[in-house]
């Protein structure tokens, strides 16, 4: 018997959603940083087992929308919930649950959604609270148990009703993932110096037998941010590029020549046309 279904991974910023996705897929597909709201788009990650295929939807962290970009992100969360066979709601087990989150979970269950409440980051100091299971995406503890619980909500079929091939891991094009690697590099290198007013888009992608030539544009909100991203003598941008290039070479399995440009677009998070240009549509 075979099982197939869509699984929405929900939770507050920094609950560990992208880390879980990457653990299940077995590669760095969704970018990860300690900063909230790292994930902006719904990324489909395909997990293939012996008799199952799960399509995981990595969603932005649930937060209050204050810009057009935030509204786009929260719309993605609502879309993911509506189209999912199962919702896995992550609660950071290193802190006490937010009462508003518990109300949100209760509302989803009352609405008839299949909800699994999972306490993430069990490898850290754990706060005991009521949930379906505790797990760690870092150590792998109870990750298989989480998959088993997900599968109990999916119908069984005698035929292999999978929508994706066994070698497919996402619905996103490589250019999208490359741009996300660059944005992750920005978040990791700059720490708290530049807020989340940064986007990245791949403007050129040329693959040759032995090398891939890539150009990515970083978009920031202020001229002062551009200077911080580039750094003295270009040192900061070089660090960002080194990190992103390493990730790209792991993904593509060949040498990568990566060029990064920085552009200022004031207020881009509140410009619908610009959001579309950057792939947030």
N, C-alpha and C positions, 0 to 999 in steps of 0.2 A: 504494500500500500504506500501511496505517495501523498505528501502534503505540500501545499503552496499557500502563501499568504503575505499580506502587507502588515508591517509592524512599525508603528509610530513610536519613536523614542522621545519622550517629553521630560521636562523638568526645568528648574530654574537655571540661570547662568552658572557655569562651573559645577554642575551636578555630575559631570563625567560622561555626558552623552557621546561626544565624539571619541573619547578614549575607548568606550565600549564598542562603538562601531568599528574602530580600527582593530580592536582585539578580535572581533568576530570575523572580519574580512581577512585579517592576516597581513595587512599592509597599511601604511599611512595614507588613508584616503581622505579623511576629514581632518582639517587643521586643528591643532590643539595649542592652547596657551592658558596661562593662569588668569587672563583678563576675561571679564564677562562679555557676553554677546559676540564671541569670536565667530561662531557659525551664523551666517546670514541667510543662506538659501537652503531649501530642502534638498539634501543630497541623498539619492537612492543608492544603497549599498546592497549588493547581492551576496547572500551567504548560501553556499551549496553544501548540503550534506548528502549522505548516502541515499536517503529516501525523502529528502525535503529540499525546498528552496524558499528562503525567506528574503523578502525585499524590505530592508530596513530603511526607514525615513529619518535621517538625522535632521533635527529641527533646531531653530534658534531658541535660546533660553527665553523662557516666559518672563516678560518684563513690561513696564508701562511704556506705551508708544508716545514719543515726543516729537518725532520727525516723520517725513514721508518714508524714510528708510525703515524706521521702527515699525510703522504701519504695515509695510511690505512684509517684514519679518513675522509679525504677529498674524498676518493673513496666512502665511505659510504654515504656522502652527495649527490654525483652525482647519486648513485644507488637509493637513496630514491626519488630524484626528478623524475628520469626516470620511476619509478614504481608507482607513486602516481596519484590518480584521482584529487586531489586538493593539492596545496601547500599553507600552511599558513606561511607567512613570518613575523616574529616578529621584530618590531623596538622598542627599548627601548624609551618610551615616555618621560623619564626624561632628555634625551639629544637630541640634534639636529641630524637628520639623516645624515649618512655618504653618500656623493655624490656617492661613489663607490657602496654602497648598492643599492641606487636608480637606478643606471645604471644596476646592476645585476637583480633587479626586473623587469625593463623595458625589459631586454633581455629575461627573462623567459616568459613574456607576449607575446613578439614578436615571440617567439618560439611556441606559441599556448598552453602554460600551463595555467591551471586554477589557478589563484593566488589571495589569500586574503591577503591584507596588514593590519596587526593589530598592533596598538600601545600598547605595554605591560606596566605594572607598572603604571597604571593610578592613583593608590592610592598615588603616590609620586608627587612631583612638576612636572607639565606637560608642555612640550614644544608643542605648537600647530603646527601640520603639516598635510599634506594631507594623509589620509589613509581611509580604509574601516570602521574601528571602533577602539575605544580605550577600553581597558579592564584591569581588575586586577585579576590575578589568586589568589592573597592573600585574597581579599575581596569577590571575586566572581562577581564583577560588569561586566555586559555585557558578561559573559562567555556563558550563554544560547543563547545570540544573535549571538555569534561566531559559535556555533553549528548550529544554523538555517542557517547562511550564508554558512557553509560547505555543509549542506544538499541540498541546491539549486543546487549544481553542480553534485549531484549524481542521476543516473537514478532510477526511481521508478519501483518496481516489485510487481506483485500480490502474488508471492510466497516468503517465507522467505529464501532468498538466502545467509544466514550468513555462514561464514566459521568456526566460533568458538562457543563453548558452552557459555551459559549465565553466567557460573561461572568462565570462563577463563578471565584472565586479562593481560597475556603476553605470548610471545612465548619463553621467556628465562627460563631455568631451575632454580630451587631454589638455587642451588649451585652458579650460576652466580650472583644472587641477593645478596646472603650472602657475597660473595667476594666484591661486590660493596659497601655494607654497611661498610665493614672494610676499604675500600679505602676512603669512605666518612669520616669515623672517623679520618683517617690520615689527610685529608685536613682540617677538622674542628679543630682538636686539635693542629696541628703544625702551622697553619696559614701560615706565610711566611718563616718559617725556612727551610722547605724542598720543593723544586719546584715539578713540575709534573713528576719527574723521579721516580714515585712510581706506582707499579701495585700490584694487589692482586689476588690470585687464591685459590679456595677451594680444599684442597688436601684430605680431609676425611669428610664424611657426614653419620652419623649413627643415624637413627631415631628409638626411642623406644617409648612405650606407654606413658610414663610420661616425657621423656627428649630427647633432640636431642644433640648428641655429634658431634661437628664440629671442624675441624682444617683448618686454613687458613694461607697461606704463603704470607707475604709482600715481594716484590722484590724492592730493591732500587739500585741506580747506584753507590754509593760510601760508603766506610767503615765509613766515617764521618757521612753520613746520617743515617746509621744503629744505631750509637750511639745516635743520636738525636731522632730517632723514639722510641728507647727503653727508653731513659731518665735515669736520676740518680736513681739507685735502681729499675729500671723498672717502674717508676711512669708514664711516658708518655705512654708507651705501655698499661699499666693498664687502663688509661683513654680512649684510643682508643678502647680497648676491652669492656669496660663498655658501651660505646656508641653503638658499633656494636651489642653487645649482647642484649641490650634493643630493638634495631630495629628488630633483628632476632626473639625475643620472640613475638613481635607484629605481625610479619609476620606469624609465625608458630603456634601461640596460645598455646605454652607450654614452659616449662623451657628449657633453652639452656646452655650447657657447651661448652664454646668457648675457644680454645687454638690458639694463634697466634705466628707464628715464623717469624723471619726477616732474609732475605737472600740478599747478595750483588751480583749483576750481572752487572758488568761495561758495559755500552753502550748497554743495552738490547733493547733500543728503535730503534737501527739500526741493530738488528740481526733478520732477518726474521724467522729463526727457533725458536728463543726464543719467538717472538711475537705469533707464532702459538701455542707454549706450553702454553702461557698465555691466549689463547682464542681469540686473534686478528687475525682472518683468514677469 
